[in-house]
Amino acid sequence: MDVGQVALQLGLEKDDVYDVLELFIHTAPSDLMKMTTGYKIQDTAQIGAAAHSLRGSTSALGFMDISNHAQLIMKQSRNKKNEDLTQSVPLFLNQMRDLLLELEEVLKNR
């Protein structure tokens, strides 16, 4: 991840981007836990709410592929497409886990 490029895209200083990434790393797990719990109990409203929150934060940071995936999960949740959610939610959770690991490395190496 090129923090300088992200800073340019967001109109921030690099130090501010690091602060935002740190905040994201600390807040995203709560939404991921909500999504996981919703998935386990098949609560599409809970899955959708978590996806909505994560869509906003990932979009704001410029992670558009992940944001678009969250948007898809929101739509599937609204339409109660449980079969589709059994495919998309685990994939999304893995994408987010990988992103968080990558961001932790970025912060560690700054």
TAVENMO-V262621 format. One record per backbone hydrogen bond with DSSP energy under -1.0 kcal/mol. NH is the residue of the N-H (numbers start at 1). CO is the residue of the C=O. E is the energy in kcal/mol with one decimal. If there is no record, write none. Layout:
NH,CO,E
NH,CO,E
This chain:
6,2,-2.1
7,3,-2.7
8,4,-2.1
9,5,-2.5
10,6,-2.4
11,7,-1.2
12,7,-2.4
17,13,-1.9
18,14,-2.3
19,15,-1.8
20,16,-2.4
21,17,-2.9
22,18,-2.3
23,19,-2.2
24,20,-2.6
25,21,-2.6
26,22,-1.6
27,23,-1.8
28,24,-2.8
31,27,-1.0
32,28,-2.5
33,29,-2.3
34,30,-2.0
35,31,-2.4
36,32,-2.5
37,33,-2.7
38,34,-2.7
39,35,-2.5
40,36,-2.4
41,37,-2.1
43,38,-2.9
47,43,-2.2
48,44,-2.6
49,45,-2.3
50,46,-2.1
51,47,-2.5
52,48,-2.4
53,49,-2.0
54,50,-2.4
55,51,-2.6
56,52,-1.9
57,53,-1.9
58,54,-2.5
59,55,-2.1
60,56,-2.2
61,57,-1.3
62,59,-1.4
63,58,-2.8
64,62,-1.6
67,63,-2.4
68,64,-2.9
69,65,-1.7
70,66,-2.3
71,67,-2.2
72,68,-2.0
73,69,-2.1
74,70,-2.3
75,71,-2.1
76,72,-2.7
77,73,-2.6
78,74,-2.6
79,75,-2.1
80,77,-1.3
81,76,-2.9
82,80,-1.6
85,81,-2.4
86,82,-1.8
87,84,-1.1
88,84,-2.5
89,85,-2.3
91,87,-1.1
92,88,-2.6
93,89,-2.9
94,90,-2.0
95,91,-2.3
96,92,-2.8
97,93,-2.3
98,94,-2.5
99,95,-2.5
100,96,-2.9
101,97,-2.2
102,98,-2.3
103,99,-2.7
104,100,-2.2
105,101,-1.8
106,102,-2.1
107,103,-2.4
108,104,-2.2
109,105,-2.1
